[in-house]
Amino acid sequence: MSNFTLELKGINKTFKQGDNILEVLQNVNLKIKPKEIVALIGPSGSGKSTLLQIAGLLEQPTDGEVFLDGELCSGNNDNVRTLLRREYLGFVYQYHNLLPDFDALENVILPQLIAGKKYKEAADKARWLLQRLGLGDREHHRPAELSGGEQQRVAIARALANTPRLLLADEPTGNLDPNTSDNVFLTLLEVVKETGLSALIATHNIELAHKMDREVTLKDGKLKDLRGGKIITKTENFY
């Protein structure tokens, strides 16, 4: 097993806009250790979502490599990347994207069934996660019957259901009011630490970012370690 859950090496991402080439990411390098929680901050439009999409094998970099547990994963075809996402990754987005016709328990069970788990095992895991996230008495409520904070906690449970090695979260509480946001975010950090996985979490909340193990920021397409004070452009500068 690699010493790093996630490694991004020399990541570049460009988009063509008419006659112009837009450089969203420029020679981005990042390593995340097992059980490490890293905050990704930066202004809107800085490329945070693009970086998370590339780390999550949902989008291919223009140049560069993505490693999960030391395995080179970028460049694989769609089917292989889908299997890798199922095995390694959990995702939490700004909007919960729950299935409206299924209750909270079923929303957490379904991804486990897709991954091949037996129903009883999946249901037991779903109940444990929902209880841990304070939703033990809400498991049979559909999304429309839940508050925004409750819906997002169901989405967190769903992301953790298949025991990923790495959690990727894109402004996971951005649609919530400040008090609810803080409560849900702190619960997310607690559960991530308890389950021992690594996480890369994009957030605008600097106070919450300070509660994570490390902070990196994207600006002008370049990644900078806020606590180290250096722009990360070379592998040897990670630590």
N, C-alpha and C positions, 0 to 999 in steps of 0.2 A: 504494500500500500504506500502511496506517495505521502510525503510530508505535508502536502497541500491538498485541500479538497478542491479548490479551484485555482487554475493558473491561466491568466490571459497574457499572451506574449505578442508584442508588436502589433496590437490591434489598430487597424485603420478602417474607417467607414466613410465612404463618399457617396453623395447622391447627385444626380444630374438635374439641374433646373434650367431648362432651355439651353442656352449656350454656356451656362456657368456650371462649375463643379463645386458643390458644397462639401467641405470637409467637416464632418460631424465629430469624428474621433481621429486623433493623430498620435500614432505610436503609443497606444495605451498599454501599460503593463500592470498587472495586479496579481498578488498571491493572497489567498485566504487559507489560514491553517484550520485543521479540525477543531471544532467547538468555538471558533472565533466568530464574533458578530461585528460586522463592519458597516458603518454608516456611509452612505453615498449621498453627498449633498452638492448643490449647485443651482444656479438660476434656471428658471423655466426655459426650455429650448436649448439647454447646454449639452444634451445627448444622454442624460441619465437613463431614459427609457430604452434608447437604442443600445446602450451598453448592457442593460439587463437582458434585453432580447437576444443579444449575441451570447452572453454568458449562459443563457437558458436554452441555447441551440435552436431558437425560434427564427433567427436571422443569421445569415452568413456574413462574416466580415469581408471587406474588400481585400484586405491583407491581414495576416496574422494567424495565430493559433489559439485554440481553446482546449485546455486539458481539464478533465474531471478525474480526481484520484490518480493522476499521472497518466491517464489514457487520453491520447489525442482524439478529440471528438469533432472538431470543426472539419469541414470538407466531406463528411459522410453524407450519404443520400438521406432523403426524408424519412424513409422507413427506419433506418438505423438510428437517426436522431430522435425519432419518436420513442423508440425503445429505451434509449439512453435517458430521455427526459422522465420516462415512467420509472426507471430504476433509481436515478440519482436526485431528481429535482422536485421541489415543491414551489408553487407560485401563489402569491397573494397580490391582487391588483387593487387599484383605488376603488373600483366598483366591484361589488361582491360576485356578480355573475352566477348567482345560485339558480338552480332549475326551479321555476315557479310552481310547477305541478307536483313537486316532491317536498316532503317535510324536511326539517333540519337533519334528522337521523339518516334519512334516505340520501340526502345530498352528500353526506360523509361516507356512506356505505358504497355508493355507486362507483367511485374511482377505484375502490379496493376490489370490487368484483371484476372490473375491467382488467385489473392487474393480475387476476387469477385467484384471489382469496376465496375461501368458502364463506357462505353467508354468515354463519354464526361467528366466525372469527372476525369478519368485517364489522358486524353489528356490535360485538363486544368492544372492539377498538374505537368505533364511532361513539359509543356511549361513554367510554372513558374520557375521550377527548372533549366531548361536549360538557361533561361534568366538570372536568378540569378548567374549562373556560367559562364556568358559571351558567351553563345552559342545560343542566340536568333536567329541569322541569319544563323545558321548551322544546324538547327533541321532536315532538309530534306536531309542532307548529310549522306551517308553510312560511316562506319568506315574507309574504305580504302581511302576515300576522306578527312579524318580529320588528323591533326597532332597528334603526340603522346600525347601531353598535352591536346588536345581537346578530344581525345578518353578517356583519364583517367577522364576528367571532366564529360563526359557522364556516365562513370562507377560510379562516385560519385553520380550523379543525380539518377541513377538507384537504388543505395543502399539506398537512402533517400526517394524513391518514396512512399513506404508504411508506412512512418512515424514510423520508428522503435524506440524502447526505448533505444537501445544500438547499436552503430556502432562499428564494429570490422574491423580494417584496417591493412593489413600485407604489410609493406613497400610500401605504395600506390603510391609513386613517384620514386621508386627505378630504374625504367627503363628509366627515363627521364634525360635530361641534367641538370646541376646544376641550371641554371636560370629558366628554365621551371619548374623544381622540386619545387623550392622555391615558385614560383607564385601559382602553383596548390595547394601546401600544405597549404599555408596561406589562400587561398580561401576556402579550405576544413575546416580549423579551424573556419573561419568566419561563414560559413553556419551552421556548427555543433552548434556553440554558439547561432546563431539566432534561430535555430529550437528547442533548449532546450533539446537535447538528451545527453546521456552519451556516452563516446567513450574510447576505448582502442586501441591505435595506435602504432604499432611496427615501429621503424625507426632507421636508423644508423646516422641520422643527429642530432647531439647534440644541435646545435643552434636552430633548430626547436623544439626539445624536450623541451628546456628551455621555450618555449612560451606556453606550456601546463600547466595545473593546478598542475600536480604532475608527478614525474618520478620514475619508478621502473626499476630495471635491473635484468636480469637472468644471473647467473654465477654458473657453477658447479651444475646446477639443482635447485638452491635455488633463491628465489626472495628477492631482497633487495630494500628498499625504499631509494633512493639516498638523498632525502632531510632530511629524518629522520636518515639515517646512520645505520639502523639496518636491519638485515636479518629477513624477515617476515616468521616466522615458527609457530607462535601461534596466535590464534584469537585475544587475548587481545593486541597484538602488532601492530594492524592495524593503530591506530591513537594514 
